[in-house]
């Protein structure tokens, strides 16, 4: 494990635990918290913003979902604006696929990197 800070506070309740008892109480509290907390794994994703005409929406959504797109947000305006997060190693291939399938009728711009 890395990047962890754990603080255990004991308020004196009138019972003297002694050095060994105090150390065991702190250790038991820390272990209990770590067991409950579990491990969260985050991966690096690259934001991709896509503008397209409405008739490409079904195809684009399908390809993004198949390509592992995460947190797909869609705005319906004069054109459709899609914000999606993709793994950096697949981003260029997916942009090429979408451009080819739509005969270059989309505009795709890379955005920020984020851990999800």
N, C-alpha and C positions, 0 to 999 in steps of 0.2 A: 504494500500500500504506500501511496505517496500523497503529499499535499494535505495531510490531515493534522488538525489541531484539536486536542481534546482537553477540556477543563473539568475537573471534578471538584466540587465544593461540598464540604461537610460542615454542617452547623452543629455545634456542641449541644448535645441533648442531655448532659449530665452523666453519660456513661463513658468511662475511661476505657479506651480500646488498647492502649499500649502501642508501642512502635510497630510490632508485627501485625496486630489487629487493624491498625490504621492503614498500613500498607496493603493488606488483603482487602479491606473495604474499598480503597481507591481502585485497586486492580479489578475487583469484581464489578464495580460500577463501570469502569472503562470497557471491560469485555462485554458486559450486557448491552451497552450503547452500540458498540461495534456490531454485535450480532443482529440487533434490531435495524440498524441503519443499512446494512448490506452494501453492495458495491454498485456504483453507477458508472457505466462505460459510455463515454462520449466520443463521437467520431467527427472528423473534419468534413464539412460540406461547403460547397461553393454556391453562392446565390446566382440564379440566372433569371433575368427578366425578359419576357417574350411578348412582343406585340404582334397581333395577327387579326385577320378578318374572321368573322363569325363562322364561316363555312369550314374553317380548318380546326375548329375547337375540339370536336370529337376525336379526330386523329391525333392531335397534339396531346390531349389529356391521356389518351390510351398509351402513346409512346412514352410519355413522362412517367406514368405509373409503372410500365414495364421496365423502364430504365432505372428504377429505384428512387424516383423523385420523392422528396419529403416535404411536408407542410405546403402543399400546393394552394396558393391564394389566387383567386381570380376576380378581376374587376371588369364589369361589363359597362363599357363606355362606347364611344363611337367605334373603337376597335376593342378587342378583348386584350386585356393586360394580365399576363400570368407571371407570378413570382413563385419560383420553385427552388429547392435546394437539392443539389446533386453531388455525388462523390467526385472530387476533383479529377480522379483518374478516368472517369467515364464522361465527363462534361463535354470535351471536344468531340467525341464520337457521337454523342446524342445530338449536339448542335448540328453536326454534319448530316446525320440521319434526318432530322426535322427539316433542314434546309433542302435536302434532296427530295423528300416526300412532298414538300409544298412548292417545289419549283422556285425556291428562293423567295417565297411570298411572306416570310416572317422576318422580324427584326429581333435578334437575340443579343443581349448585352450581359456580360459578366458583372456581378456585384461583389459584395464583401464575402469573406470567408467566415464561417461560424461553426462552433462545435455544437452538435445536436445529439 
